[in-house]
Amino acid sequence: MLLTGLLQDSGQIYLFCIQEWFLLYTIWLSNGIRSSVMIGTQATWDRLDATYFTEDRDDHIYNQLVKAIVEHRLLPGSRLPEEALADTFGVSRTGIRRVLQRLAAVQLVTQLPKRGAQVTTPGEDEARQVFATRKLLECANLPQVVSRCRAEQLLMLDTLVAQEQRAHDDRDGAAAIRLSAAFHVQLQAISGNQVLTETVSQLTLRSSLVIAAYGAPWQQGCRCHDHHDLLVLLRNADTAGLAAQMARHFDDIVGHLRFNHHDGDTPDFAHIFAGLRQQEPQ
């Protein structure tokens, strides 16, 4: 299993770019394809291709839809008509239906009778529960993170926070989203707890939906200075302070959410997925 190999020596995580690892890892988890991911592939977030997972056309479409949802290019409530998606990707409605069913199974898409599929809009209770669960898990795991953290891991987290700050400065929302989530996943991975890291990674997908639905998309998510403060506490091995700051971090995110939402329109799929037809598996 990919993560098992990585966590046997947490330094191995740093053999390739953390942003690339996070996207591959989160889609790998949600897709359930555990045996076909190849370590060392020089993927990028912007050029994700199904060849990193499988040559199957359904998987290619699935991966692209997950990516668009996580990056807030497909927002909660956005309608996902089978016919429009089939035209965009050049496949049958049957193939799109299979993909939408898989997305529904991981709670990224909701299928409504007589209304079709749409990007999931988490309810207020669910939204609060997602962050409450993350707060519980991530704070509880910090003693293990502190005890196993090494200088090279601190250096990589420093780099990650700097990249996140640049993304905010450049108003690059997609990069800010993935770097913020990657910080949390990478931090927890240091502990060596594979199950918890998988769970946190999955929850970051649902967190992205919550932020897209009730925040000011990427600007309402994690703040760079929060991550910097967490990193200072980690460097000082201040476990109690780190846990307290992490708890405040999640409380601040939830405290700034605005729990109102209306259903969206059908997105312009041709624009969102422009150029992808050339990348499809043949």
N, C-alpha and C positions, 0 to 999 in steps of 0.2 A: 504494500500500500504506500502511496506517495508520501503522505504525512508521517507515517511511521518511520520511513527512512530519513526524513528530514529531522525528526525530533530525536532520533538516536544520537545525533550530534547537531545541536541547534545551530552551530556555526555553518552547517551546510545550507541553511535557509538563505544565507547571504551569497550563494554562488550565482544568483541571478537577481535581476532588479525586483525590488519589493512590489512595485506597482503591477508588474507583469504577473508575479506570483499570486497576488491577491485576486486579480480577475480570473486567472486560470483556476485558482483554488475554489473561489465561490461558485463559479459556473460548474466546475467539476463536482462539487458537493450537491448543488441543486439538480444537476443532470443525472446524478447517480452513476456516472461513468468513472469507475475507479481504476480500471486496469489499463486504460488506453492513453492516459496522460503521460507524456514523455518529458522528463526533467532535462533541462538544458536547451530546449527549443527557444529561439530568440523571438518570442512573440512580443507584440505591443498591444496596448489597449485599443488603439485606433485601428489596428489591422488584424484584429482577432479573426482567425480563419478556422473553419471546422477541422482542418487537418491536424490541429492540436489535440483533437479528441477522436474523430472518426470521419470516415468518408461519406457517411450517411447524410443525405440532403435534409431530412427532418432535423437532425442534430445541428446542422448549420443554421437553419432558421431558428431553432430553439435558442441557440447561443446568442444570435444577434438580437432576438427579442429580450432576453435576459439583460444583455448589455444596455440596450436602449432604456429599459425600465430602471435599472440601477443608476444610470447616468441622468435620469429625469428628462430624457428626450421623449419618452412615453409616460405621461403623468397619470396618477390615479384617476379613475373614471373615464379614461380615454377608451373609446369604443374600438373593438378589434374585429371588424367584419371579415368573415371568411373570404368573401369574394375579392375584397380590396387587397387583402394580404396575399391571396393566391395570385392575383395579377402582378403584385409587386415582386414576388419571389419566383414567378413563372412556374408554379406548381398547381396541383389540383386542390380543390377545397377539402378533399378527404385528407390530404397531407397536412394542410393547415389545421384541420380539426384535431388531428392526432397531437400536433404541437401544442395547441391550446389546452387540450386535456392534460398534458404533462405540466404545463405552466400552472394550471389550476391545482394540480396535485401538490405543488410546492407553495401554493397560496400567493402567487404573484398575479394570477388572473382569476376572475370570478365569472362563472357562466350563469347567466340569468335566463329563466324561461321566457320565450318570446322576445327577448331583447338581445340575445347573443352574448358574446364575451366582451369583457372590458378589463382594463388594468385594475387590480384590486384596490379599493379604498378602505383601509383599516378603520374600524369604528373607534370611538374615543376610548372605550374600555380596553380594546385590543392594543391600541397605540400605547397607552399607559403601561399595559402589562409587558409589552415588548421591552420597553426601557427599564421597567422594574426588574425583569428577569436578567437583563444584561447587567444592571447594577449589582444584583445579588451574586451572579456568577463571577463577573470580572473582579469585583472587590474581594470576594472570598479566595480567589486564586492568586492574589498579589503576594502573599508570603512565599509561595513557591517561585513566583517570578523573580522576586528580590534575591532569593537564595541561589538561584541558578544564573542570574544575569552576569555577563562578562563584558570586558571592555569593548570587544568588537561588536557586541550587540548594541551597546550604548551608542557607538559610533554610527551604526546603521540607522538607529532610531533618530539620532541627530540629523542625519542626512534626510530622512523621511520628513521630519518636521520642517526642515528648511525648504524642501520641495513643495510641501503643502503651503507654506507661507508665500512662495513665489506664485503658486497657482491662484491664491487669493489676490495677490497684488495684480496679477494679469487678468483677473476676473474669469479665469478658466474654471467654470463650474464643474465640468466633468472630471477634471483632474483633482479638484478640491474634494469631491465626493469620494473618489477611489482612494486618495491618499489618507483622508481622515479615517475611513474604514480600515484601511491597511494598517494604520498605526495601532488600532485596537487589536486586530487579529494577530499582528506580529508580536505585540507586547505579551499577549496571552500565550502564544506559541513558545515563548522562552521557557515557560514552566515545564514543558515536556508532557503536558496533559493533552493527549490527542483528542479525547472525547469532548472535553470542554472547548478546545480550540475549534473543532468542527461546529459545535453548537453556536459559539460566538460568531463564527463566519456566516452561518445560516441566518442568525438574527440580524446581522448587518444588512442583509438583503431586505428584510422586513422593516428595519429601521429606515432604510432609504425610502420605502413607500410612505412611512409615517411622515418623514420630513417633507417629502414632495406634496403630501396631502394637506398638511397643517402648518408647515413652516414657510419661510420665504426661500423656497428650495434650498440650494446648497449653502446660501448665506446663513441659514438658520440651524445648520448642523454644528458639528464640533468646531470650536474656535482654536486657531493655531496657538494662541498664548496659553490656552488650557493644556494642550499637549506639551508645550514647552515646560510648563509648571510641573506636570506629571513626570517629565523626564528628569528635571532637577531633583525631585524627591527620590526617584529611582536611583539616580547616581549617588545620592547620599545614603542609600539603603534605609530610608525612613519609611518602614512598612506601614506604620499607623498613619503617618501623614499622607502617604500615597493613597491608602484606602479612603481616607476622609476626603481627599481632593477628588478622587475618582467618583465618589458618591455625589459630591457637589456638582461635578461636571455633568452627570446624567440628570440631576435635579434641575440644573439650569436649562438644559435642552428642553425638557418637558415643560418647564415653566414658561418658555417662550413660544410654545406651540399655540396656534389659534384653531380651535376645534370647530371649524365651519368649512363646508365644502359643497360644491355642486358638481354634477356629472359633466364631464368634458364632451367635446365633439369628436368626430372621427378624425384622427391625425392625418397629415399628409405623408403617407408611408413612402411614396416615391422620393420625397425629399429626405426623410429620416434615414432611409436605407439606400441612398444614392450610391451607385458604384459597386454594390455588393454582388450584383448578378455576375460580374466578371470574376468574383472570387469563389463562386460556388463550386463544390465538387462536381465533377462531370460524371 
